[in-house]
Amino acid sequence: MADIKITIIDREGVSHEVDAPTDMAMNLMELVRAYELAPEGTIGICGGMAMCASCQVYVLSDDVELQPMEAEEEAMLWEAFNVKENSRLGCQINIVEELEGLIVELAPEV
C-alpha cells in the first residue's frame, strides 16, 4: 500500500495537500493532528470516540465515496454546532486508498 494525497483546508482557510498513509490504520482526525493543522487541544478532544465533534469536517469532494456514517457519528453531529449537509467526524473517516484526492475543510472551533 502507498500513501495517498488528501487536501485539508485548515480553520484559517489555508489549503494543505498532505501524504496520508494507508497502512497505519489512521483516521482523518489523527492525520490532522499528525500534521499539526489545528492548534493542540482543539481537535480530537475525546480521543476519536465520536463523542465531541471537535474533529468535524466538511467534505468538499463529490467524487470520493466515504464509508457510510454509523449511528454514533450521526447522533454526535445531531448535537454539534456548525453542522452542514456535508459534515462528517474526522475520527470516523479511516484513511484508505479509496480516499485518494479527498478534499475536506475543518469546521470552525466552538
N, C-alpha and C positions, 0 to 999 in steps of 0.2 A: 504494500500500500504506500501511496505517496501523499505528500502534503497537497492540500487544495488551497485555492485563493478565496478569501471571504473579505468583503468590504464592510467596514464598521464605521458609521458616522457617529462621532462622539457627541457629548452634550453641548459642546461649543460649536458644533456644525462642521468640524474638520473630518474629512474622509481619510480612512486608513485602510489600505489593502494589505492584509496580513496572510501569512502562511499558517494554515491550520492542519495539524497532524491528524490523520485518520486512524492511526494505530495506537493511540494513547487513551482511548475511552474518555475523551474530554467532551464537555458541553460548551455551548456558546458563552455562558457566563464565565466559565473558567478561562476561556480564551481571552475575553475582555480583561480579566484580572491579570493574566499572564503578560499581556502587552501593556498593562497599566493605562488603559484607555478611559478609566474613570477613577476619581480620587479614592484612595484607600478608605474602606469602611462605608462606601456608598453603593456598592453593588455586591450581591450575593450575601447579604447580611444573615440570612437563615442557613447559609451553607449549601444551598442548592436543593432545598426540600420543598419548593413550590409553596412557601408559607409567608413570603414577604413582598413579592413583586418588585423588589429593588433592581432586579435584572430585566425588567420589562423592555422589550424592543419592538420596534415597528418594522415589519418585514416589507421591504420595498421591491423585492424581486417577484415578478409574476410567473417567471419561467422555472423556478426551483420549487419542487414539491417537498414540503416538510412532513415529518412524521405527524400522524393525527394527534390532536390535543386530547390529553387524558382528563378525567373528571376533576382531579385535584387542581390542575392548571386552570381549567375553565372556572372553577369556584374561586380561585385566588384572583383571577382577572375580573370577576364579577364585583369584587370588593376593592379593587385597586383604583388609583387615580390616573388621570390622563389616558384612559383606555380608548383605543381606536379599533376599528374593524380588523385591522391587520396586526393587532397586538399579540405577542407571544411572550412567554417567560424564557429568557436565555438559558436558564438552568435545565429546561426541558427539551432543548434542541441539541441532540447529540451530533458531534462532528463526524459525518460520514461522507464518503466520496460523492454521493448524490447532491451534496450542498455546494459543489463547485460553482463559483460565481455568485453566491448568495450576497445580497446587499441588505443590511439592516441599519436602523438608526436607534441609538439608545434613547429611551423615553426620559423625560425630564425627571430630575431628582425631586422627591416630595419632602 
